[in-house]
Amino acid sequence: MFSISRFHALTKHLPRGVFDRAVERCEADKYSKGFGRWQQLLAMVYAQLSGADSLRTVEVGFNAQTEYHYHL
């Protein structure tokens, strides 16, 4: 069954097109190999909202919500 997570409900209002144009204009993805700028933005927003103080905390938080990984 499909259900929208709170995180997805918050991030769906972010202007993806504006963000993508800014990334292209600044060539911010120039040397990116696999982890794109949008994914990095989502990880940073998640870290801020969850109060994470390290990458390990972010990883544990992501892995605790495996049913919502398809949003990311």
C-alpha positions as CSV (number, residue, x, y, z in Angstrom):
1,M,0.0,0.0,0.0
2,F,1.3,3.5,-0.9
3,S,1.5,6.1,1.8
4,I,3.2,9.4,1.7
5,S,5.8,9.9,4.4
6,R,6.0,13.2,6.3
7,F,9.4,13.8,4.8
8,H,8.1,13.3,1.3
9,A,5.1,15.6,2.1
10,L,7.6,18.3,3.1
11,T,10.1,17.9,0.3
12,K,7.5,17.7,-2.5
13,H,7.1,21.5,-2.1
14,L,10.7,22.2,-2.9
15,P,11.1,23.8,-6.3
16,R,13.0,21.0,-8.1
17,G,13.2,22.8,-11.5
18,V,14.7,26.0,-9.9
19,F,17.2,23.9,-8.0
20,D,18.2,21.9,-11.1
21,R,18.7,25.1,-13.1
22,A,20.8,26.6,-10.3
23,V,23.0,23.4,-10.3
24,E,23.4,23.6,-14.1
25,R,24.2,27.3,-14.0
26,C,26.9,26.9,-11.3
27,E,28.1,23.5,-12.7
28,A,27.8,22.1,-9.2
29,D,27.3,18.5,-10.6
30,K,30.5,18.7,-12.7
31,Y,32.5,16.2,-10.8
32,S,29.7,14.2,-9.2
33,K,30.0,10.4,-9.8
34,G,26.8,9.1,-8.4
35,F,25.4,11.0,-5.5
36,G,23.7,13.9,-7.1
37,R,23.0,17.4,-5.7
38,W,19.3,16.7,-5.2
39,Q,20.0,13.6,-3.2
40,Q,22.6,15.6,-1.2
41,L,20.0,18.3,-0.5
42,L,17.4,15.7,0.6
43,A,20.0,14.1,3.0
44,M,20.9,17.5,4.4
45,V,17.2,18.5,4.9
46,Y,16.7,15.1,6.6
47,A,19.7,15.6,8.8
48,Q,18.5,19.0,9.9
49,L,14.9,17.9,10.6
50,S,16.0,14.8,12.5
51,G,18.6,16.6,14.5
52,A,21.4,14.3,13.3
53,D,24.9,15.3,14.5
54,S,26.9,12.8,12.3
55,L,26.7,10.8,9.1
56,R,26.3,7.7,11.2
57,T,23.1,9.1,12.7
58,V,21.7,10.0,9.3
59,E,22.5,6.5,8.1
60,V,20.8,4.8,11.1
61,G,17.8,7.1,10.6
62,F,17.5,6.2,6.9
63,N,17.9,2.5,7.5
64,A,15.3,2.6,10.2
65,Q,12.6,3.7,7.7
66,T,13.2,1.2,4.9
67,E,9.6,1.3,3.7
68,Y,10.1,4.9,2.6
69,H,13.3,4.4,0.7
70,Y,11.5,4.7,-2.6
71,H,10.9,8.4,-1.9
72,L,14.6,9.0,-1.8
